[in-house]
Amino acid sequence: MLLQLLVLSAYAAELTVGPGESIQATLNAAEPGDRVVIAPGTYEEDLSTESEGAEDARITVVAGEPGAVVITSPGEVLQVDHAHWTFEDIIFDGQFGTADALDINDDADHLILSGVEVRNSGRDCIDMGAPSGVQIVRSIIHHCLHYDSGDESRQDAHGIAAGAVRDLQIIDTDIHTFSGDGLQLDPNREEPGWDDVHVKRSRIWLEPLAEDTNGFLAGQVPGENAVDTKTMSGGERANLTIDDTEVWGFRNGVDFSNQAALLLKENINAVIRRTHIHSSEIGLRVRGPSDARPEGAHVRLISSLIHDVDVAVRYEDDTAELKLWHITFGANITQIFRDVESDSTEPSIINSLFVADALPGAADDTDTNAVASTADFVDMEGGDYHLSDDAVGIDQGTPITEVSQDMDGNDRVVGVAPDLGAYEWGQTEDTGDFGEDTGMSDTGTSEAPDPEDEDTADADESDTGTTSSGLPGGGIGAADAVGEKGGCGCATKPARAPVAALMLILVSVGFRRRHSSAKSG
């Protein structure tokens, strides 16, 4: 392994692309371990990967200046068909063309999109087949809008659409302004099904359009849901975890009713922790089994906040498992719970606070839930739902083994018992230990996610979603959609170290170690 790493390192090179030069030609020449650095500018190209990276020698394509490189094409801008590639700090602009802006196919395992902006797609901004280990980190995905002018109708264009993916991580990423869902999982319900999807420290939202955009009118809300799950029937349950995330703006959509921030359905286990849901028609919508889809969703919402919604939680079709633990149901909720054909559903509602005149029927156990008012929070009108010093819920909860953190990531129990609601009173700083996870390992588990398995990654909070300079002189035109792209693939590369020289170094190191050992013996 050491020899392999040394060989790959010795052969790695930094390749540069400047205005008027072909990025694709340089990608064609890239080998494992190479780093392609693109100078600031706007490049009119439709790119594709043409070779494999390696686990310990990724091929990295990076902007020379974050946010100052725009790669643009009317439709598809990047197609990834190979493993172990990284694209960093680049803007991909689809010009509202009639193809997915980023096409990530089955063999694009362990792709990393870091600090990228994907925008202005007339179809999905990012569309995935079934790769494993993809990470989307510190990125911005927006304006994925499809309007059929012939039918005068909204069509689905998702922020991210993923097929039978495994170990997909979306971290510190904003997704907004789409005419489908922010994240749509497996719309085609492909075998063997998706698993281990993690959304962490991200924001997904809709808002009325500021101006007419790609067929939609100013003032319209173009999309559907923040997250929508579909999966094949009959297999292992797919696992979805959403942590430390905010979702809002899912109401008054164009030709769409029962619009939900989170629409969780079919054969899945979902754990949502420390998540802020607000300003939507429905906060959480859960579907149970049906004749067509015999396995309904199993959902746990933990240490989270819901407010300013028409319906906080809607559960349908005899949902079998719905757990709502340490939830603050805040102000301006028209109906806290709505059951639709779910007479047999008995949601587990424990340690929750309700800003209401009385506890709802589904949560009327006064030993584990309580009614709250403005006085119980630091500044409810200003949106601060931390408990005030004399709040009704302090030390009134029942310990739940699976819950160890409040919404801030602080210790869940401070005092003789846990507090009710999303936040634990009495802590002035974050005591939660989230650990560090680079997300490079593929867990591949089919078991339900542990509600308190802190699997978050620390990432740079910098925002690279800026607009860069205009088209440089002599820019490369968009390439063919099939076959080799971008010219001859004959980019000049720095000379690489010969194998003989490398072997000489290794032999020399080995001789010195043996000589030293002989002297010490």
Order of alpha helices (4+ residues) and beta strands (2+ residues): alpha-beta-alpha-beta-beta-beta-beta-beta-beta-beta-beta-beta-beta-beta-beta-beta-beta-beta-beta-beta-beta-beta-beta-beta-beta-beta-beta-beta-beta-beta-beta-beta-beta-beta-beta-beta-beta-beta-beta-alpha
